[in-house]
Amino acid sequence: MKIRSIVLAATLLITAATGVGWLYLEREIIPTLPSSAEIRDITLQSPLKVLARDGSLIAEFGEKRRIPLTYNEIPPMMINAILAAEDERYFEHPGIDATGIARAAIQYLTSGEKRQGGSTITMQMARNFFLTREKSWLRKIKELLLAVRIEQTLDKREILTLYLNKIFLGHRSYGVAAALRTYYGVTPKDATLSQFAMIAALPKAPSSINPIRNPKRAKERRDYILDRMYKLGYITADESKRAIATPLTAKIHHPPIETDAPYIAEMVRAEMVRRAGESAYSRGLTVTTTINPKMQRNSTKALRESIYAANSRQHQEELDKQKSLQGAIVALNPNSGAIRALSGGVDFTKSPFNRATQAYRQMGSIIKPLIYSAALKQGKTSATLINDAPLIFKGSNLQSNNKEQNQFKSWRPENAGLRFHGPTLLEDALVYSRNLSSIRLLREIGFKPALLQLEKFGFPPERLKEHRDLTLAIGTLTASPLEVATSYTPFANGGQLVSPYLITKIESSPQQALPGKCRLCRDRNRPYIMSRQIHYLMDKMLKKVITTGTGRAARSLKRKDIGGKTGTSNRAVDTWFAGYHPDLVTVSWIGYDQPKPLAKKESGGTTALPMWINFMENTLIDLPETTLSRPAGIISLYINPKTGRVVDNNRKPSYLDKRLFSFRQGLAPRPTLKSITGKTIGELRAEELLLY
């Protein structure tokens, strides 16, 4: 009777304890576990990738390296290796392997070794992906319960796919694909049996069993897994023996950068962080850019070679490299605005400052075509005469909106070479970059139309307000190389200003694309800022800069479809060349980061133009030669360059100096009686006078 009472009491206590325990689990533990929806919402934190337009890798950003795979992309041998290492009964148990736990316990009690743990792959997922690292019975209970919930929510393939994509495997590598690339530089489809086994050895202890840090322990673990694979029937004895005999070859392989464009990479990184915050580094975003890999290589080569040559002329070889010259080059498609190449400095690792987008330097004479186009709008022609003679401005004669400047400053502008040329055709003033003629031209047309035109070329009004004086004519306005390239797009494409862009596509997964640039809206951002006729006239003058003017070194390219303008700021602090082909606008700049004059004889034509030529000679190969058709409303006349007047078309050139000029209809110089007849009024007979 007494024994029955004890048994009954014990049964009641166990039942009560079980009930209380289950009630505690149901009320206190289970509600704290992730829900089925949260389990399904597991995100794979992958790095930000930046690609060129052809898909080649420019850069990766992010602490976690990961290359997500689908189940079908995971090689069966990789799956077999991980099952042999971590959970050989994975496809048989419901998330908790009682047999495995018992076997591991017996092995530990009999040998003191813990070669096979009792944790299943599902339990590892629960522990590593959802729970804290706290070591307690409570966390272990949560792990068991969560493993069951995971098995109820996901099927075996889904669980295994998540595990093999998400598990940490050392050296910032998460997932088997990233680990294979990090340690062996291979993709899963190219990996060997011994490599699969080595990767499968890492989940147990990715730091201490690491082929880089501890090759001896790593090989022991790898060989153990290969032996397990043989015993489980995954591989033959011969395969196991050969793989075990294979030495460890692991070493760190960094992501293969296929297109070297660090300044582009940084531009994209900053933009993605601006859009998505710090999550940009882990959302697995893949950003495709407009960069042409060949053009990018050409730009890097041209920049470095030109800076080296210029530094040699400056005797900078032995000076502190921080004091040596720097440069930038940017090339964009003038029809779409796509940036094809951009280099913001000689060496990004030493100076990440992007001079192509962040350096605002005085434009020098590259501003002249913009102002001359305003003059053509105002009725000037390429044959308009402008006096190229000395000028001295004192006080208010400078016509500055700065009262202090008006009161105290005097200014005596000069031409390069300190020469004066007298009455000069507008075309020659541009082609040969005559400063004094350009200042007089700005004074004649006025600030309002000039500043309005510059605003249409893309320069912000607030910056233009600071330059409302005659120094504007010779380029005191500051701009970045990218801004200059943008402003030259109308000269290349027929008169439309095109906004530059860099990103074409942003993907968060292969199935989900996010908007990059609105490709359907680009025409809305292409305003005409000059007529076809004015564009034609400007194009002729800018091409003549190369054939006979300050850019004639570019004749070496042997192309008739390129134009441009040299630029040298005051005292040769900044040197520029802005040039174009109908399918490409390219701008080069060379100067010091801390503005100071370059050596004597340095100028846009001798310093920045060689970089432009270097880039274009390797790029124009892929751009067909084109000709610009003359638009309606343009006429051509022979002009006397000394007078700007029409000459007798019937006379032979040997008897009279004459050049052929194009004019907008209605703006051509009116022929004189002598230009028509070859005689003055006094030389005509009476009957001839009746004809005119």
C-alpha positions as CSV (number, residue, x, y, z in Angstrom):
1,M,0.0,0.0,0.0
2,K,2.8,2.3,0.9
3,I,4.7,1.5,-2.4
4,R,1.5,2.2,-4.4
5,S,1.2,5.5,-2.8
6,I,4.8,6.5,-3.6
7,V,4.4,5.4,-7.2
8,L,1.1,7.3,-7.5
9,A,2.7,10.4,-5.9
10,A,5.7,10.2,-8.2
11,T,3.5,9.8,-11.3
12,L,1.4,12.8,-10.2
13,L,4.6,14.9,-9.6
14,I,6.0,13.9,-13.1
15,T,2.7,14.6,-14.8
16,A,2.4,18.0,-13.0
17,A,6.0,18.9,-13.7
18,T,5.5,17.9,-17.4
19,G,2.3,20.0,-17.5
20,V,3.9,23.0,-15.8
21,G,7.0,22.6,-18.1
22,W,4.8,22.5,-21.2
23,L,2.8,25.4,-20.0
24,Y,6.0,27.3,-19.4
25,L,7.2,26.5,-22.9
26,E,3.9,27.4,-24.5
27,R,3.6,30.7,-22.6
28,E,7.2,31.9,-22.1
29,I,9.4,30.2,-24.7
30,I,7.5,29.4,-27.9
31,P,6.1,33.0,-28.3
32,T,9.7,34.3,-28.3
33,L,10.7,32.1,-31.2
34,P,10.7,33.5,-34.8
35,S,7.5,32.9,-36.6
36,S,7.1,30.9,-39.8
37,A,6.9,34.2,-41.7
38,E,10.2,35.4,-40.2
39,I,11.9,32.1,-41.0
40,R,10.8,32.4,-44.6
41,D,12.0,36.0,-44.7
42,I,15.6,35.2,-44.1
43,T,17.8,37.6,-46.1
44,L,21.2,36.7,-47.5
45,Q,23.5,39.7,-46.7
46,S,25.6,40.1,-49.8
47,P,28.1,42.8,-50.8
48,L,27.4,45.7,-53.1
49,K,28.8,44.9,-56.6
50,V,29.6,47.5,-59.2
51,L,29.8,46.4,-62.8
52,A,30.9,47.9,-66.1
53,R,28.4,48.0,-69.0
54,D,29.6,44.6,-70.2
55,G,29.1,43.0,-66.8
56,S,32.8,43.0,-65.8
57,L,33.5,43.6,-62.1
58,I,34.7,47.0,-61.1
59,A,34.4,46.7,-57.3
60,E,32.7,45.0,-54.3
61,F,31.8,46.7,-51.1
62,G,30.7,45.1,-47.8
63,E,32.0,43.2,-44.9
64,K,30.4,39.9,-46.0
65,R,31.4,38.1,-49.1
66,R,28.6,36.0,-50.4
67,I,27.7,34.5,-53.8
68,P,24.1,33.1,-53.4
69,L,23.3,29.8,-55.1
70,T,20.1,28.0,-55.9
71,Y,19.8,24.3,-54.8
72,N,20.4,23.2,-58.4
73,E,23.6,25.3,-58.6
74,I,25.2,23.5,-55.6
75,P,27.3,20.5,-56.8
76,P,26.1,17.2,-55.4
77,M,29.6,16.5,-54.1
78,M,29.5,19.7,-52.1
79,I,26.2,18.6,-50.5
80,N,27.7,15.1,-49.8
81,A,30.8,16.6,-48.2
82,I,28.8,18.9,-45.9
83,L,26.4,16.0,-44.9
84,A,29.4,13.7,-44.1
85,A,30.9,16.5,-42.0
86,E,27.8,17.8,-40.2
87,D,24.7,15.7,-40.5
88,E,24.8,12.4,-42.3
89,R,21.1,11.6,-41.5
90,Y,19.9,15.1,-42.6
91,F,17.3,13.8,-45.0
92,E,15.9,11.3,-42.5
93,H,15.4,13.2,-39.2
94,P,12.7,15.9,-38.5
95,G,15.3,18.5,-37.5
96,I,16.4,16.8,-34.3
97,D,18.5,13.6,-34.7
98,A,18.0,11.6,-31.5
99,T,20.3,8.8,-32.9
100,G,23.0,11.3,-33.7
101,I,22.8,12.9,-30.3
102,A,23.0,9.4,-28.6
103,R,25.9,8.4,-30.7
104,A,27.8,11.6,-30.1
105,A,27.2,11.2,-26.3
106,I,28.5,7.6,-26.3
107,Q,31.5,8.5,-28.3
108,Y,32.3,11.4,-25.9
109,L,31.9,9.2,-22.8
110,T,34.0,6.4,-24.2
111,S,36.8,8.2,-25.9
112,G,36.6,11.8,-24.6
113,E,36.6,13.0,-28.2
114,K,33.8,15.1,-29.8
115,R,34.4,14.4,-33.5
116,Q,30.7,14.3,-34.4
117,G,28.4,16.6,-32.7
118,G,24.7,16.0,-32.0
119,S,23.6,19.2,-33.7
120,T,21.9,18.8,-37.0
121,I,22.1,21.3,-39.9
122,T,18.7,22.5,-39.0
123,M,19.7,23.1,-35.3
124,Q,22.8,24.9,-36.5
125,M,20.6,27.2,-38.6
126,A,18.4,27.8,-35.5
127,R,21.5,28.6,-33.4
128,N,23.5,30.7,-35.9
129,F,20.8,32.6,-37.7
130,F,18.1,33.3,-35.1
131,L,19.4,32.8,-31.5
132,T,22.1,34.5,-29.4
133,R,25.5,32.9,-28.5
134,E,24.5,32.5,-24.9
135,K,25.3,29.0,-23.5
136,S,22.5,27.8,-21.3
137,W,19.9,25.1,-21.1
138,L,17.2,27.6,-22.0
139,R,18.9,28.5,-25.3
140,K,19.4,24.8,-26.0
141,I,15.6,24.2,-25.5
142,K,14.9,27.1,-27.9
143,E,17.3,25.7,-30.4
144,L,15.5,22.3,-30.4
145,L,12.0,23.9,-30.6
146,L,13.1,26.3,-33.4
147,A,14.7,23.4,-35.4
148,V,11.3,21.7,-35.4
149,R,9.6,24.9,-36.5
150,I,12.1,25.4,-39.3
151,E,11.5,21.9,-40.5
152,Q,7.7,22.5,-40.5
153,T,8.2,25.8,-42.4
154,L,10.8,24.9,-45.1
155,D,11.5,21.7,-47.0
156,K,14.8,20.0,-46.7
157,R,16.2,21.5,-50.0
158,E,15.3,25.0,-48.9
159,I,16.9,24.5,-45.5
160,L,20.1,23.1,-47.0
161,T,20.2,25.9,-49.6
162,L,19.9,28.6,-46.9
163,Y,22.6,26.8,-44.8
164,L,25.1,26.5,-47.6
165,N,24.5,30.1,-48.6
166,K,24.6,31.7,-45.2
167,I,27.1,29.7,-43.0
168,F,30.2,31.6,-42.0
169,L,33.4,30.0,-43.4
170,G,36.1,32.4,-42.4
171,H,37.9,35.4,-44.0
172,R,34.6,37.3,-44.4
173,S,33.2,34.5,-46.5
174,Y,29.6,33.5,-46.0
175,G,28.4,30.5,-48.0
176,V,30.2,27.8,-49.9
177,A,30.5,29.7,-53.2
178,A,32.1,32.7,-51.5
179,A,34.4,30.4,-49.6
180,L,35.5,28.5,-52.7
181,R,36.4,31.8,-54.4
182,T,38.2,33.2,-51.3
183,Y,40.3,30.1,-50.6
184,Y,40.8,28.7,-54.1
185,G,39.6,31.3,-56.6
186,V,37.2,28.9,-58.2
187,T,33.5,28.6,-58.8
188,P,31.5,25.6,-57.4
189,K,31.3,24.0,-60.8
190,D,35.1,24.1,-61.2
191,A,36.0,22.9,-57.6
192,T,37.7,19.6,-56.8
193,L,36.7,16.9,-54.3
194,S,39.5,17.9,-51.9
195,Q,38.4,21.5,-52.1
196,F,34.8,20.6,-51.4
197,A,35.9,18.6,-48.4
198,M,38.1,21.5,-47.1
199,I,35.1,23.9,-47.3
200,A,32.9,21.3,-45.5
201,A,35.5,21.2,-42.7
202,L,35.1,24.9,-41.9
203,P,31.6,25.2,-40.3
204,K,32.8,23.4,-37.2
205,A,35.5,26.0,-36.4
206,P,36.2,28.5,-39.3
207,S,39.0,30.2,-37.4
208,S,40.9,27.3,-35.8
209,I,40.4,24.8,-38.6
210,N,41.4,27.2,-41.3
211,P,43.7,26.2,-44.1
212,I,45.4,29.6,-44.1
213,R,45.9,30.0,-40.3
214,N,46.2,26.4,-39.3
215,P,46.9,24.1,-42.3
216,K,47.8,21.1,-40.1
217,R,44.5,21.0,-38.3
218,A,42.6,21.9,-41.5
219,K,44.2,18.9,-43.3
220,E,43.3,16.5,-40.5
221,R,39.7,17.7,-40.6
222,R,39.5,17.6,-44.4
223,D,41.0,14.0,-44.5
224,Y,38.5,12.9,-41.8
225,I,35.6,14.2,-44.0
226,L,37.0,12.4,-47.1
227,D,37.1,9.2,-45.1
228,R,33.6,9.7,-43.9
229,M,32.4,10.3,-47.5
230,Y,34.0,7.0,-48.5
231,K,32.4,5.1,-45.6
232,L,29.0,6.6,-46.4
233,G,29.3,5.6,-50.0
234,Y,29.6,9.0,-51.5
235,I,33.0,8.4,-53.1
236,T,35.2,5.4,-53.9
237,A,38.2,4.3,-51.9
238,D,40.4,5.4,-54.8
239,E,38.8,8.8,-54.9
240,S,39.2,9.2,-51.2
241,K,42.9,8.1,-51.3
242,R,43.8,10.5,-54.2
243,A,42.0,13.4,-52.5
244,I,43.7,12.8,-49.1
245,A,47.1,12.8,-50.9
246,T,46.3,16.2,-52.4
247,P,48.3,18.9,-50.5
248,L,46.5,22.0,-49.2
249,T,46.6,24.8,-51.8
250,A,44.4,27.3,-50.2
251,K,45.4,31.0,-50.2
252,I,43.5,34.2,-50.1
253,H,41.9,35.2,-53.5
254,H,40.4,38.7,-53.6
255,P,37.5,39.4,-55.9
256,P,38.8,39.5,-59.4
257,I,38.6,43.2,-60.5
258,E,38.1,43.0,-64.2
259,T,37.8,46.8,-65.0
260,D,40.1,49.1,-63.0
261,A,37.9,52.1,-62.2
262,P,38.2,53.0,-58.5
263,Y,36.9,56.5,-58.9
264,I,33.8,55.2,-60.6
265,A,33.4,52.5,-57.9
266,E,33.5,55.2,-55.2
267,M,30.9,57.3,-57.0
268,V,28.6,54.4,-57.1
269,R,29.2,53.4,-53.5
270,A,28.4,56.9,-52.3
271,E,25.2,57.1,-54.4
272,M,24.0,53.7,-53.1
273,V,24.6,54.7,-49.5
274,R,22.7,57.9,-50.2
275,R,19.8,55.9,-51.5
276,A,19.8,53.0,-49.2
277,G,21.9,53.9,-46.2
278,E,24.3,51.4,-44.6
279,S,22.1,48.5,-45.8
280,A,23.5,49.1,-49.3
281,Y,26.6,47.1,-48.2
282,S,24.6,44.0,-47.3
283,R,21.5,44.0,-49.6
284,G,23.2,42.2,-52.4
285,L,22.8,45.1,-54.8
286,T,24.4,44.8,-58.2
287,V,24.8,48.1,-59.9
288,T,25.5,48.2,-63.7
289,T,27.2,51.3,-64.9
290,T,27.7,53.0,-68.3
291,I,31.5,52.5,-68.2
292,N,33.1,51.1,-71.3
293,P,36.0,48.9,-70.1
294,K,38.3,49.6,-73.1
295,M,37.7,53.4,-72.8
296,Q,38.3,53.2,-69.1
297,R,41.6,51.5,-69.6
298,N,42.5,54.1,-72.2
299,S,41.7,56.9,-69.8
300,T,43.8,55.5,-67.0
301,K,46.7,55.0,-69.3
302,A,46.5,58.4,-70.9
303,L,46.2,60.1,-67.5
304,R,49.2,58.4,-65.9
305,E,51.5,58.7,-69.0
306,S,50.6,62.4,-69.4
307,I,51.1,63.2,-65.7
308,Y,54.5,61.4,-65.7
309,A,55.6,63.4,-68.8
310,A,54.4,66.7,-67.3
311,N,56.0,65.9,-63.9
312,S,59.3,65.2,-65.7
313,R,59.2,68.6,-67.3
314,Q,58.4,70.2,-63.9
315,H,61.5,68.4,-62.4
316,Q,59.1,66.7,-59.9
317,E,60.6,63.2,-59.9
318,E,62.4,63.6,-56.6
319,L,59.8,65.8,-54.9
320,D,57.2,64.7,-52.5
321,K,54.6,62.9,-54.6
322,Q,51.8,64.8,-52.8
323,K,53.2,67.9,-54.5
324,S,53.4,66.5,-58.0
325,L,50.9,67.2,-60.7
326,Q,47.4,65.7,-60.8
327,G,44.9,65.3,-63.5
328,A,41.5,64.1,-64.5
329,I,39.8,62.9,-67.7
330,V,36.2,62.2,-68.4
331,A,34.5,60.9,-71.6
332,L,30.7,60.7,-72.1
333,N,28.3,60.0,-75.0
334,P,26.9,63.3,-76.1
335,N,23.7,61.7,-77.4
336,S,22.7,59.9,-74.3
337,G,24.8,61.4,-71.5
338,A,26.3,58.0,-70.6
339,I,29.7,58.4,-68.9
340,R,32.0,56.0,-70.8
341,A,35.2,56.6,-68.9
342,L,36.3,58.6,-65.9
343,S,39.6,58.9,-64.0
344,G,39.8,61.3,-61.1
345,G,43.5,61.2,-60.3
346,V,46.7,59.3,-60.8
347,D,46.3,56.8,-57.9
348,F,43.1,56.3,-56.0
349,T,44.8,54.5,-53.1
350,K,47.0,57.6,-52.4
351,S,44.4,60.2,-53.2
352,P,40.7,59.2,-53.4
353,F,39.7,62.9,-54.1
354,N,37.9,62.7,-57.5
355,R,39.1,65.6,-59.5
356,A,36.8,64.8,-62.4
357,T,33.7,65.6,-60.3
358,Q,34.9,67.4,-57.1
359,A,37.6,69.8,-58.3
360,Y,36.3,73.1,-59.4
361,R,39.0,74.9,-61.4
362,Q,39.2,78.0,-63.5
363,M,38.1,77.1,-67.0
364,G,40.5,79.4,-68.9
365,S,39.9,79.6,-72.6
366,I,37.6,76.5,-72.8
367,I,34.8,78.9,-71.8
368,K,35.3,80.9,-75.0
369,P,33.2,78.7,-77.3
370,L,30.3,79.0,-74.9
371,I,30.5,82.8,-75.0
372,Y,31.1,82.9,-78.7
373,S,27.9,80.9,-79.3
374,A,26.0,83.6,-77.4
375,A,27.6,86.2,-79.7
376,L,26.4,84.3,-82.8
377,K,22.9,84.3,-81.2
378,Q,23.2,88.1,-80.9
379,G,23.9,88.4,-84.6
380,K,27.6,88.3,-84.8
381,T,29.2,86.1,-87.5
382,S,32.4,84.2,-87.8
383,A,33.6,87.0,-90.1
384,T,32.8,89.8,-87.6
385,L,35.9,91.9,-87.0
386,I,36.9,92.5,-83.4
387,N,39.9,94.6,-82.5
388,D,42.7,92.7,-80.8
389,A,44.5,95.6,-79.1
390,P,45.7,96.5,-75.6
391,L,43.1,97.0,-72.9
392,I,43.5,98.6,-69.4
393,F,40.7,98.5,-66.9
394,K,40.7,100.6,-63.8
395,G,37.9,100.9,-61.2
396,S,34.4,100.7,-62.6
397,N,35.8,100.2,-66.2
398,L,36.2,96.5,-65.2
399,Q,32.3,96.4,-65.2
400,S,32.3,94.1,-62.1
401,N,29.3,93.8,-59.8
402,N,31.8,93.8,-56.9
403,K,32.1,97.4,-55.6
404,E,35.4,96.8,-53.8
405,Q,36.8,95.3,-57.0
406,N,35.6,98.3,-59.0
407,Q,37.2,100.7,-56.5
408,F,40.6,99.2,-56.1
409,K,41.4,96.8,-58.9
410,S,43.1,97.6,-62.1
411,W,43.6,95.0,-64.8
412,R,45.6,94.8,-68.0
413,P,44.8,91.5,-69.8
414,E,47.2,90.1,-72.3
415,N,47.3,87.5,-75.1
416,A,49.5,84.4,-74.9
417,G,52.9,85.5,-76.3
418,L,52.2,89.1,-75.3
419,R,51.3,90.0,-79.0
420,F,48.5,92.1,-80.4
421,H,46.9,91.4,-83.8
422,G,44.7,94.4,-84.5
423,P,41.3,93.8,-86.3
424,T,40.7,90.1,-86.0
425,L,37.9,87.9,-87.4
426,L,35.7,86.4,-84.8
427,E,36.7,82.9,-86.1
428,D,40.4,83.7,-85.7
429,A,39.9,85.1,-82.3
430,L,38.4,81.7,-81.2
431,V,40.7,79.5,-83.2
432,Y,43.9,81.2,-81.9
433,S,42.4,82.0,-78.5
434,R,42.8,85.8,-78.5
435,N,42.1,87.1,-75.0
436,L,41.7,90.8,-75.9
437,S,39.3,90.1,-78.8
438,S,37.3,87.8,-76.5
439,I,37.0,90.5,-73.8
440,R,35.9,93.1,-76.3
441,L,33.3,90.6,-77.7
442,L,31.8,90.0,-74.2
443,R,31.7,93.7,-73.7
444,E,29.9,94.2,-77.0
445,I,27.2,91.5,-76.5
446,G,26.7,92.3,-72.8
447,F,26.7,90.1,-69.6
448,K,23.0,89.2,-69.7
449,P,23.0,87.2,-73.0
450,A,26.4,85.7,-72.1
451,L,25.3,84.6,-68.6
452,L,22.0,83.3,-69.9
453,Q,23.8,81.2,-72.4
454,L,26.2,79.8,-69.8
455,E,23.2,78.9,-67.6
456,K,21.8,77.0,-70.6
457,F,25.1,75.2,-70.9
458,G,24.4,73.8,-67.4
459,F,26.3,76.1,-65.0
460,P,24.3,77.1,-61.9
461,P,23.1,80.7,-61.7
462,E,24.4,81.2,-58.1
463,R,28.0,80.4,-59.4
464,L,27.6,82.7,-62.4
465,K,26.6,85.6,-60.2
466,E,30.1,85.6,-58.8
467,H,31.6,86.1,-62.2
468,R,29.7,89.1,-63.6
469,D,32.7,90.9,-64.9
470,L,34.9,91.0,-68.0
471,T,37.3,88.4,-66.6
472,L,34.6,85.9,-67.5
473,A,35.7,86.1,-71.1
474,I,39.0,84.5,-70.4
475,G,37.7,81.8,-68.0
476,T,37.7,82.8,-64.4
477,L,34.5,80.8,-64.0
478,T,35.2,77.5,-62.1
479,A,33.9,74.1,-63.2
480,S,34.7,70.4,-62.8
481,P,35.8,68.4,-65.7
482,L,32.5,66.6,-65.8
483,E,30.6,69.9,-65.9
484,V,32.8,71.0,-68.8
485,A,32.2,67.8,-70.7
486,T,28.5,68.2,-70.2
487,S,28.6,71.8,-71.5
488,Y,30.4,70.6,-74.6
489,T,27.7,68.0,-75.5
490,P,25.7,70.5,-77.7
491,F,28.8,71.0,-79.9
492,A,28.9,67.3,-80.5
493,N,25.3,66.4,-81.0
494,G,23.7,69.2,-82.9
495,G,22.9,71.7,-80.2
496,Q,21.2,69.8,-77.3
497,L,22.4,69.8,-73.7
498,V,22.5,66.3,-72.3
499,S,22.7,65.5,-68.6
500,P,25.4,62.9,-67.7
501,Y,24.5,59.7,-65.9
502,L,26.5,56.7,-64.6
503,I,24.0,54.0,-63.4
504,T,21.9,52.1,-65.9
505,K,20.5,49.3,-63.6
506,I,20.3,48.4,-60.0
507,E,19.4,44.8,-59.1
508,S,18.7,43.5,-55.7
509,S,18.4,39.9,-57.0
510,P,18.5,38.3,-60.4
511,Q,14.7,38.5,-60.4
512,Q,14.2,42.1,-59.1
513,A,15.6,45.2,-60.8
514,L,15.4,48.6,-59.3
515,P,15.3,51.8,-61.3
516,G,18.6,53.3,-62.3
517,K,18.2,56.1,-64.8
518,C,14.8,56.7,-66.4
519,R,15.8,55.7,-70.0
520,L,12.3,56.7,-71.3
521,C,12.6,60.2,-70.0
522,R,16.0,61.2,-71.4
523,D,14.5,63.3,-74.3
524,R,12.9,65.6,-71.7
525,N,16.4,66.4,-70.5
526,R,17.8,67.4,-74.0
527,P,16.9,71.0,-74.5
528,Y,18.2,72.7,-77.6
529,I,20.4,75.6,-76.5
530,M,21.5,76.6,-80.0
531,S,20.0,76.3,-83.4
532,R,21.2,73.8,-86.0
533,Q,22.7,76.8,-87.9
534,I,24.6,78.2,-85.0
535,H,25.8,74.6,-84.1
536,Y,27.1,74.2,-87.6
537,L,29.0,77.5,-87.4
538,M,30.5,76.6,-84.0
539,D,31.5,73.2,-85.2
540,K,33.4,74.6,-88.2
541,M,35.3,77.0,-85.9
542,L,36.1,74.3,-83.3
543,K,37.3,71.9,-85.9
544,K,39.6,74.7,-87.2
545,V,41.1,74.9,-83.7
546,I,42.5,71.5,-84.4
547,T,43.4,71.9,-88.1
548,T,45.2,75.3,-87.7
549,G,44.7,76.7,-84.2
550,T,45.9,76.1,-80.7
551,G,44.9,72.4,-80.8
552,R,46.8,71.6,-84.0
553,A,48.8,68.9,-82.2
554,A,45.7,66.8,-82.5
555,R,46.1,66.7,-86.3
556,S,48.2,63.6,-85.5
557,L,44.9,61.7,-85.1
558,K,44.2,62.3,-88.8
559,R,40.5,62.8,-88.3
560,K,38.3,65.5,-89.8
561,D,35.3,64.9,-87.5
562,I,36.9,66.1,-84.2
563,G,36.8,69.6,-82.7
564,G,37.7,71.2,-79.4
565,K,39.3,74.0,-77.5
566,T,42.5,74.4,-75.5
567,G,42.3,76.2,-72.1
568,T,44.9,77.8,-69.9
569,S,43.9,79.8,-66.8
570,N,45.7,82.8,-65.5
571,R,49.5,82.1,-65.0
572,A,48.9,78.5,-66.3
573,V,47.5,77.3,-63.0
574,D,45.0,75.1,-64.8
575,T,45.5,73.5,-68.2
576,W,42.6,72.0,-70.2
577,F,41.5,70.5,-73.4
578,A,37.8,70.0,-74.2
579,G,37.1,68.1,-77.4
580,Y,34.6,66.0,-79.1
581,H,33.6,63.5,-81.8
582,P,29.9,63.2,-82.7
583,D,29.7,60.2,-80.4
584,L,32.1,61.2,-77.6
585,V,32.9,64.3,-75.6
586,T,36.2,64.1,-73.7
587,V,37.8,66.6,-71.3
588,S,41.3,66.5,-69.9
589,W,42.7,68.6,-67.1
590,I,46.1,68.9,-65.5
591,G,47.2,71.0,-62.6
592,Y,48.3,71.0,-58.9
593,D,45.8,70.2,-56.2
594,Q,46.9,73.3,-54.3
595,P,46.6,75.8,-57.2
596,K,49.9,77.2,-58.3
597,P,51.5,78.0,-61.7
598,L,53.0,75.2,-63.8
599,A,56.4,75.6,-65.4
600,K,57.0,78.0,-68.3
601,K,55.6,77.0,-71.7
602,E,53.0,74.7,-70.0
603,S,49.5,75.4,-71.5
604,G,46.4,73.6,-72.5
605,G,47.9,72.8,-75.9
606,T,51.2,71.4,-74.5
607,T,50.0,69.8,-71.2
608,A,46.4,68.7,-71.3
609,L,46.0,68.2,-75.0
610,P,48.6,65.3,-75.1
611,M,46.4,63.4,-72.6
612,W,43.4,64.0,-74.8
613,I,45.3,62.8,-77.9
614,N,46.6,59.7,-76.0
615,F,43.1,58.8,-75.0
616,M,41.4,59.5,-78.4
617,E,44.0,57.7,-80.6
618,N,43.1,54.4,-78.8
619,T,39.4,55.2,-78.7
620,L,38.6,56.7,-82.2
621,I,39.5,53.3,-83.7
622,D,36.0,52.2,-82.6
623,L,34.2,55.3,-83.7
624,P,33.4,55.7,-87.4
625,E,34.4,58.9,-89.2
626,T,31.4,61.1,-90.0
627,T,30.7,64.3,-91.8
628,L,28.3,67.0,-90.6
629,S,25.7,68.0,-93.2
630,R,25.1,71.7,-93.8
631,P,21.6,72.6,-92.5
632,A,19.1,74.7,-94.4
633,G,19.5,78.5,-93.8
634,I,23.3,78.5,-94.3
635,I,25.1,80.2,-97.2
636,S,28.8,80.5,-98.0
637,L,30.7,83.6,-99.2
638,Y,34.3,84.5,-99.8
639,I,35.5,87.1,-97.3
640,N,38.5,89.4,-97.2
641,P,40.0,88.5,-93.8
642,K,41.5,92.0,-93.4
643,T,38.2,93.8,-93.9
644,G,35.5,91.2,-93.2
645,R,33.8,92.1,-96.4
646,V,32.6,90.0,-99.4
647,V,35.2,89.7,-102.1
648,D,34.8,89.2,-105.9
649,N,34.0,85.5,-106.3
650,N,35.1,85.8,-110.0
651,R,38.6,86.7,-109.2
652,K,41.3,84.1,-108.8
653,P,42.6,83.5,-105.2
654,S,46.1,84.4,-106.3
655,Y,45.0,88.0,-106.9
656,L,43.2,88.6,-103.7
657,D,43.4,87.2,-100.2
658,K,40.1,85.5,-99.5
659,R,38.6,82.8,-97.3
660,L,35.3,81.0,-97.5
661,F,33.0,81.6,-94.6
662,S,29.5,80.3,-93.7
663,F,26.7,82.5,-92.5
664,R,23.2,82.3,-91.3
665,Q,20.9,83.6,-94.0
666,G,20.2,87.3,-93.5
667,L,23.3,87.8,-91.5
668,A,26.0,87.6,-94.2
669,P,27.9,90.8,-95.1
670,R,26.3,92.6,-98.0
671,P,28.4,92.6,-101.2
672,T,29.9,95.9,-102.2
673,L,29.7,97.2,-105.8
674,K,33.4,96.5,-106.2
675,S,33.0,92.9,-104.9
676,I,30.4,92.3,-107.6
677,T,32.0,94.2,-110.5
678,G,35.6,94.4,-109.6
679,K,35.5,98.2,-110.1
680,T,34.8,101.3,-108.1
681,I,31.8,103.5,-109.0
682,G,34.1,105.9,-110.7
683,E,35.5,103.1,-112.9
684,L,32.1,102.0,-114.2
685,R,30.7,103.3,-117.6
686,A,27.3,104.9,-117.6
687,E,25.7,101.9,-119.3
688,E,27.2,99.6,-116.6
689,L,25.8,101.7,-113.8
690,L,22.3,101.2,-115.2
691,L,22.8,97.4,-114.5
692,Y,23.3,97.9,-110.7
